[in-house]
Amino acid sequence: MSPQNAGAAELALELRGITKRFGALTANDAVDLQLRRGEIHALLGENGAGKSTLMSVVYGMARPDEGEILIDGEPVTIDSPREAMDRGVGMVFQHFMLIPVMTVAENLVLGAEPRKHGLLDLAGARRRTRELSDRYGLKVDPDARVSDVSVGQQQRVEILRALDRGAKILVLDEPTAVLTAQETAELAEVLRALRDAGTSIVFITHKLHEVLDVADRVTVLRRGKTIGTVDTAGADDASLARMMVGRDVVLRVEKEPGKPGQPLLELDDVHATDDRGLPAVDGVSLHVRAGEIVAVAGIDGNGQSELIDLISGLRPCTGGHVRLGGKDITNCTPRAARDAGIGHIAEDRHRRGLVLDFNLSENLALMDYREGTRFGLLKPRRMLDAASRLLHEFDVRGGSPVTPARSLSGGNQQKVVIAREISGNPDALIAAQPTRGLDVGAIEFVHRRLLAERDAGRAILLFSLELDEVRALADRIVVIYDGRIVGELPPTASDEELGLLMTGSGAGRVASS
């Protein structure tokens, strides 16, 4: 459905004056939203603006304090996800709800299994998966184990499962947060096809270019309130960012040239294997000088994660040496790496960055809890005071020092990780996807902070799948492909130059540093 004739369409979903409060925190306050039939409607807002909370109300995971939900023009009360699915509402969460040891087909039919003579009909499950896959153009292998397929494929399974349950309204919560650029482009095509077939889609995201590329209309929330709804045809990055944040946002940080010193972090012909024992890092040599940012660019899955683990002490180095300030730290423990001066903003904040059941003060003290102890006992007051200062300094919203980490939005969880690692004053900082899941205002803040750390003399090794971020921050760019550094380029390199190296073509070009 084109935006030009969408105005006459009926509403698939309408939210009127929805309010949801948690204690003193207003997560949603008088939010209004109108989702037309057969449109992609983006829901945009800063971290903690209430986007996911609002959709959890629609999906029956939370009850609104006030307001009204209408589906197909009829007021409804949704008390559970089951009731939401019965009313044609499906939701795909940012962190997928799949069982890794089960196959794609088994996950797809879970809870609605086909049976034959009273027994589970696995052949029927595979057949149903293939039929759905063909109908919606979402190619998946019914027999593949979920743990063995890509993140993009897992997302397709989640979407197919929602459609299998009869979803006419599909809610996607940060669907591209963990996808590669190619997977994001493929998802956009899938969403357009679903829209054209009549599915109504709510697309929650922080990424402005995705909103403009995919959505027909966008509703912006700020601190739990609806700021406005606009057609994307008449919007641009700057206008949407202004609606989100309430001020003009610098979308590209202007940086002064760095003043690098001596090499601080040095990798000399390092090797490592992946979890299957196969070569993943194959003779990487690079150095990062004090006062510079070196960005590692590459398509996901080319050894970046294993290289990060190797430096931070989380994975054995099977060959070569890692040095920090001239000291060999090869194969040291994560604690020893930290004590030597390595900071690590983990790419997976749930598995590596936070203890979700700990509160924020405990998470912020994870690396220095031993300091200031008395007779081996913690000092809670000191931890709370330090946490209050860091939460304010890094603009973490949605909680206090005693709030459990799992209750924060993904973006605010990420800011907690960044606050802890930077406040540890490391000599070298490994920043892995540091702005993943952050809104445009928070990205601006993190970029400025990383540049400030560079100017303070730290060596920063940046791993990012966002080429705009790589260019904005890097003093030098090295490209990794198949576990090897295949070239070095300046931040002014073109997309074509970077793309050739990232796909394994043009290997061997090395710019002087």
Buried (B, 14 or more C-beta within 10 A) or exposed (E): BEBEEBEEBEBBBBBBBBBBBBEEBBBBBBBBBBBBBBBBBBBBBBBBBBBBBBBBBBBBBBEBBEBEBBBBEEEBEBEEBEBBBEBBBBBBBBEBEBEEEBBBBBBBBBEEBBEEEEEEBBEBBBBBBBEBBEEBEBEBBBEBBBEEBEBBBBBBBBBBBBBBBEBBBBBBBBBBBBBBBEBBEBBBEBBBEBBEEEBBBBBBBBBBEBBBEBBBBBBBBBBBBBBEBBBBEEBEBEEBBBBBBEEEBEBEBEBEEBEBEEBBBBBBEBBBBBEEEEBBBBBBBBBBBBBBBBBBBBBBEBBBBBBBBBBBBBBEBBBBBBBBBEEEBBBBEBEEBBEBBBBBBBBEBBEBBBEBEBBBBBBBBBBBBEEEEEEEEBBEEBBBEBBBBBBEEBBBBBBBBEBBBEBBBBBBBBBBBBBBBBBBEBBBBBBBBBBBBBBBBBBBBBBEBBBEBBEEBBBBBBBBBBBEBBBBBBBBBBBBBBBBBBBBBBBEBEEEBBBBBBBBEBBEBEEEB
